[in-house]
Amino acid sequence: MLYDKISKDMVEAMKAHDKDKLSTLRLLKSSVDKYLIDKKMERHEASDEVVIEVVSKQIKTHKESIEQFKAGNRQDLIDGLNKEIEVLSAY
């Protein structure tokens, strides 16, 4: 399951001291947990479809933010969001 893979990848990111990846994975995991709570589902019901839906929403939101940051000439924020999209795309 993707939910379990996220947890496993979080541990690996912690061990590797990869703060950017860890931060992105924590955000993803908490977003999935929030989705489950909102839908009154249990953690064991976190199917791959649920994870993919949450990931898709986050990537879409990040891409919209990138467009706004381009208008504001904020390359630093654009670079950060592109790194997050790269991590999220693995799921």
N, C-alpha and C positions, 0 to 999 in steps of 0.2 A: 504494500500500500504506500501511496505517496506521502501520507501523513507520517508514517513511521520513518520513511526515508528523510523527511525534513528534520525529524528529531535526531536521527543518526548523523545527518550532515551538520546539525548544530553542534553536536559534541565534537566532531572532527574540526570544525571551524574554531571552537574554543581551544582545542589542543594545538592548533596551528597558529593561534593568536591572530586570526584573520578577522579583524573587527568589522570591516565592511560587510563581509559575507554573513557573519554572525548577526549583525544588526538587521540585515535584510531578512534572514531566516526567522529571527524572533518576531519581526513584524508580520511575516507571512503566517507563522504558527498562531499568533494571537488573532489574526484576521480570520483564520479558519475556525478557531475556538469561538470567536464572536458570532460567526455565521451559524455554527451549531447551536449556540445558546439562543440566538434569535429565532431559529427554526424549531426550537425545543427538541433537539436531537442529542443523543448521547455521543460521547467521544468515539466509541467503537463504530459509530455510524458514519464516520468521516471517510466516505468512499473517495475513490480517485476522481469521480465526477465532481464532487464538492470541492476538492482541492483545485482541480483545473478551473472551475468556475471562479473561485476566489483569485487564483493567479491571473486569470484573464482580466478580471476587473482591475486588479492592481496594475497590470501592464498598461491597460487602457488609460487609467488615471495618470500614470507616469508619463505616457506619451502626450496627453493633453497638457500636463504641467510643463513639459519640455517646450511645447509650442509657445506657452506664455513666457517662459524664461528666455526664449529666443527673442521675443519682442522686447524684453527688458534687458537684453544683452548680458545675461548672467551665465557665462560659460561654465563657471565653477559648479553651479547647481545642475546644469545640463549634464556635465561629466558624471556627477554623483548619481543622477537618475539613470543614466545609461549603464553604469555599473550594476545598479539594482536590477534593471531590466535583464541584464545578462544573467544574473543569478536566478531570477524568477523564471526565465525562459527554460531553465533546465528541468522544470517541473511541468 
